[in-house]
């Protein structure tokens, strides 16, 4: 199982995630913002107030995604390409 070891919440409602395999991936939260408990995440200040708990990202009212969801539904960010810019 992949584990989230660090995360950054971006203004465009994506998460930049670093996993324990050293991969860096981008997860788009926008498709979830109209669903159930995730509607609170539409508030950008609330969205940016998270912590890493049990190997995943969790917000203060308990919203979270399974680490497998974050990994398999995200796209890899090529850090080498970013360093060249």
CORCOR-V702765 format. One record per backbone hydrogen bond with DSSP energy under -1.0 kcal/mol. NH is the residue of the N-H (numbers start at 1). CO is the residue of the C=O. E is the energy in kcal/mol with one decimal. If there is no record, write none. Layout:
# CORCOR-V702765
nh:NH co:CO e:E
nh:NH co:CO e:E
This chain:
# CORCOR-V702765
nh:4 co:55 e:-2.2
nh:5 co:18 e:-3.2
nh:6 co:18 e:-1.4
nh:8 co:16 e:-1.7
nh:10 co:14 e:-2.9
nh:13 co:10 e:-1.6
nh:15 co:27 e:-2.7
nh:16 co:8 e:-2.9
nh:17 co:25 e:-3.3
nh:18 co:6 e:-2.7
nh:19 co:23 e:-2.6
nh:20 co:3 e:-2.0
nh:22 co:19 e:-2.1
nh:25 co:17 e:-2.8
nh:26 co:75 e:-3.0
nh:27 co:15 e:-2.5
nh:29 co:13 e:-2.4
nh:32 co:29 e:-2.3
nh:33 co:30 e:-1.4
nh:35 co:32 e:-2.0
nh:38 co:35 e:-2.2
nh:39 co:36 e:-1.6
nh:41 co:38 e:-1.7
nh:42 co:39 e:-1.7
nh:43 co:40 e:-1.5
nh:47 co:43 e:-3.0
nh:48 co:44 e:-2.0
nh:49 co:46 e:-1.4
nh:50 co:48 e:-1.1
nh:51 co:58 e:-2.3
nh:53 co:56 e:-2.4
nh:56 co:53 e:-1.5
nh:58 co:51 e:-2.8
nh:59 co:63 e:-2.5
nh:62 co:59 e:-2.2
nh:70 co:66 e:-2.2
nh:71 co:67 e:-2.0
nh:72 co:68 e:-3.0
nh:73 co:69 e:-2.2
nh:74 co:71 e:-1.0
nh:75 co:26 e:-2.3
nh:77 co:24 e:-3.3
nh:79 co:77 e:-1.2
nh:82 co:78 e:-1.5
nh:83 co:79 e:-1.9
nh:84 co:80 e:-1.1
